[in-house]
Amino acid sequence: MGGFTEVNLAEFLGILPEILVLLWATLLLALDLFLPGGIPRRSMSLLSAGGLLIVALVTVLMRPAEPQVILGGMVRNDLFLTVFRLIFLLAAALTCLVSVDFRPLRAGSEYYVLVMFAAVAMSLMVGADNILMLYLATESASFTLYLLAGVQRGDRLSAEAGLKYFVFGAVTSTTMLFGLSLFFGLSGGQLSYKAIASALSQPELRLPFTLAALLVLVGFAFKTSAVPFQFWAPDVYQGAPSPVAGFISTASKAAGFGILLRFFFNAMPPGVSEASLSWVWLMQPIAILTMTVGSLLAVVQSNVKRMLAYSSVAQAGYVFVGVTAMALGALNRAEALAAVIFYLATYMLTNIVAFAVLGVVEQRVGGSDFQHFNGLARRAPYLALGMAASMLSLLGAPPMVGFAAKVIIFREAIGVDLVPLVAIGIVNVLISVAYYLNVVRAMYVERAETESPLFVPSTLGSVVMIVAVGLVVLTFASEPFWGLALEAARAFLRS
Amino acid sequence: MPTPNVINGIPLWWYLLVASGLFAIGLYGVLARKNAIAMLMGVELMLNSVNLNLLAFWRYLNPTSAAGMAFAAFVFVVAAAEAAVGLALIISVYRTLHSIDPEKLDQLKL
């Protein structure tokens, strides 16, 4: 292959959602600059969220019937990408909505623009079909998130969180890049996942392939906050503004799983060559360690924000259970992948609500320790109800959608005889009762020093209530969403 | 297309060895230096070791394709953006802390 392949203009329709969000974000940024006085913050938040939701609608309408590789092999546009786009767009829209009343933010319109850019970059991460695209999209997403973590200007914790996130992120993503450069060499100087997969079967390259896979896995583990690359998460979540922490812990994690699945299943498909065993064998230990370390460390926290950070590490562990089931089982691979997608989507909704409520408590009560939640049920009943719904869903208690998601993941893991793994998972769920119910207990049992009602901003309050109700409704109306996840999984495997 | 194992008397693995060494030095720099800007320089070294890898693989394995050069050029761009973002965050820390010693970043812990 000498030069680059011709790119048909119609192929750009495949990344229309990204183009639209990018144009909308740039337009808002320009308007804010040139309008006298700029765009008021509240309108900015509503305009960003509205734009993102409209693009989500466009994404649904333009979903590709067949997987297609576009733009000279850069992007694979399929239903799997569509579902992840919806997760990112919805997460970004919710983040914009709950940020508007978060006063400590003191950021201008660039905050909302950065959230939109992050959503674009994450979509491209999951769409990448080529290691160059994978690296560029991952770095674009990371850069916007570093800035978002440190966006609270003049705040010591936020600045510290931004720099820590940057240093850990830069080292792990460069390690990943070194691994990608090895893949480039191993595939004989080609960039596409397919070229890597076709070079995989040479037995004398098994060791180099293993080394390259391990280096790349470092970057993915950082993105998904998997053990042993989880240590940045508590510091960054605690220092970053709460809505940003919610965004990083959900959308960025989902993007991390998206690239992990795409890269490993397309470039190093399990069962094709012995070299793939390098990552297949690692999935189960990572799942066990990530679940266990996350939930054990969450128990000992006195700060709810750090507790939620370790809880999000544990949640990543449950997703890895699904990934393990998918890597080891050949028969129910589509169902296991659908379980992973379903889990990531419900976890996104749940955790963004938790961090939104946390932001209000942090701001109006004056801190994010467990004691600051005391008596919240009397001071802000609806907010407490939303937080309780979110905690129960993260725990996996029956009426909430988190229960359905956990049951599906564990069911798929048992389907491939991973009984010990599921047993460890259930033990971790039992441990997590302690810290999730601790928040509920503080809100409903403990008494606060004052019982004066807490002011709850209307936008945030309605978002929290709508999503909390959604967490219950989704349990009973999960069928269409499960069907969509399954269809996306089948499209992913058809590649 | 046959690909030469040795060009101008230098085998491919020499380049990979130098790149790995450079990567290790960069990683050590990030982990050991007590100055955020020096840590950033360590990351730049790591990125350059990747470029060395990419260009060596391109020259030895697939010199007729532009893929390796294009990748290396993109890595330059990313390195520049990384430096910009990193320096912005370092300045933001310096304004609140009046120091860029990473050991002083100890407000966030258990």
Interface residues (C-beta under 8 A of the other chain):
Chain A: M1 G2 G3 F4 I131 L132 Y135 L136 E139 F143 Y146 L147 G150 R153 G154 D155 R156 L157 A159 E160 A161 G162 L163 K164 F166 V167 A170 V171 T174 T175 L177 F178 S181 L182 F184 G185 G188 G189 Q190 L191 P234 D235 Q238 G239 V300 Q301 R306
Chain B: T3 L16 F23 G26 L27 V30 A36 M39 L40 V43 M46 L47 S49 V50 N53 L54 A56 F57 W58 L61 N62 T64 S65 A66 A67 G68 A70 F71 F74 V75 V78 A81 E82 V85 G86 A88 L89 I90 S92 V93 R95 T96 L97 P102 L105 Q107 L108 K109 L110
